[in-house]
């Protein structure tokens, strides 16, 4: 369960950062031949192996996020402007709608739907992120949402 939370947090952080700063794409990052890429299903990874992948030490290993996989959601908010009082709570889960693969190459998250065409996060996914303030049953709360789609 910890590995799912860590990976989910990493993807959320990268996803949020992509809206603020669009990373440059290196053409060499997608040129790894298919026969040199090893695939590991997310649920078969152990914590040390996942940390090694996320540190960028295994660029030829692609993590498979299989369709219909459920990943718990964890959220944190910290800083000098605002912070979440009960941080790292689990709030449901994300269901993967389409199988895709992820790997880190030269400290950049690369995604693919076919193990051949690799793109950085900002070129693979499109969408919007919204933050709003609303009142329900007389109580105000912050609503944070995102709509994500795979770029065609």
N, C-alpha and C positions, 0 to 999 in steps of 0.2 A: 504494500500500500504506500510505503514511504517513497518508493521509486516513482510511482504515478504522481504523487503530490509534487515531488521535486521537478519532474519533467513538465507537469502542467504549469507550475510556477514559472519555469524557464520559458516555456512557449508564450505564456501571458506577458512576461516581461519583454520578450523580444517583439511580440505582436504590438504591444503598447509603444515600444521605442520606434517601431517602424513607421508609426503615424507621425512621429516627431522628426525623424531623421532617416532619409532614404539612403541605404548603403550602396556603394558602388559594386557592380557585378564584375567578377573576373572571369573571362572566357575560359581560362584554364581549369576553373573549378568544376565545370561540367564535363570535362573531357576524360574522366576516369573510365577506362573500358569496362563494360558490363562484366566481363569474366573476372575482373579484379575486385569486384564488390561482393562482400559477404552480407547476407541478410539475417537479422535476428529479430524474432517477434518480441514485441515489447514485454509481454508477460513472461518471457523466458529469461530476461536479464536480471542479474543480481545487482545490488546497490554499488559495489566497487566498480563493476563493469560499466554501469551507467555513468558514474562520475568520470571515468576515464574517457568515455565517448564525449561527454559534455565539455570536458576540458580540451577537446580537439585532438586527442592522442590516437584516435582510431578513425581516420578519414575514409578508409575503405569499408567500414562497417555501416550499413544502413539499418535503421530501426524501422520495422514494419508496424504501422498503425492500422490494424485490420478493421475493415468495415464492421460495425456493430459492437466494437469494443467500448466499454464504459470506463471513463477516467474521472475519479473524484475531483471536485473543484476546491481549491484552497485559495484564500485571498488575504493579502496583507496590505496595510496602508500605514506608513510611518514617515515621520519627517517633522520639521519644526512648524509647519502650517497646520497639519491635521494628522491624527493617528487613530488607528482602529483600537478600541479599548480591549477587545477580546480577539487578539490577532491569531491568525493561522487556523481559524475555524473551517470546518468542512461544510460546504453548502450545496450538496447535491452532486451531480456528475455531468460530464459531457459525453455524448455518444458520437463516435466517429461515423460519419455518413458515407464516406468513400475511402477505400484503402489508399494510403499514401506512405511514402518512405521519407525518413529524415536522416541526415548525417551532418557532422561538422567537418568542414574543410577550411583550413587556414583560419580558424576561429570564427567562421561564419556558418550559420544554419542554412543548409541546402535541402530543398524538398523536391520530390519527384512522384509522379503517379505511375511511372513505368520502369524505373531503375535506369533509364537511358538519358532522358532529358532532365537535368538538374538545374534548379533555379533558386536564387535567394528568396527568402521569405516574402519580400515585398513584390517580387515578380510572380510568385506562385499563388499568393492569396490576395484578394481584394476585399474591401468591405468598409464599414464605417464603425466608429466607436462613439457612443453617446453617454453623456453624464447629465442627469437632470435632478430636479428637486420636485417632490410631489407631496401631497397630503392625503392620507388615508385614515379613516376613522379618527379624525382630529389630530393625528400625529404626522409630523413632517419626516420624510426620509429621503435619502439619496438613492437614486436608481442609476446603476452603471450597466451598460449593455453594449454588445458588439454584434454586428452582422458580418459573417465571414463566408466568402465563396471562393472556389478555386477559379483562377483566371483561365479563360479558354485559350 
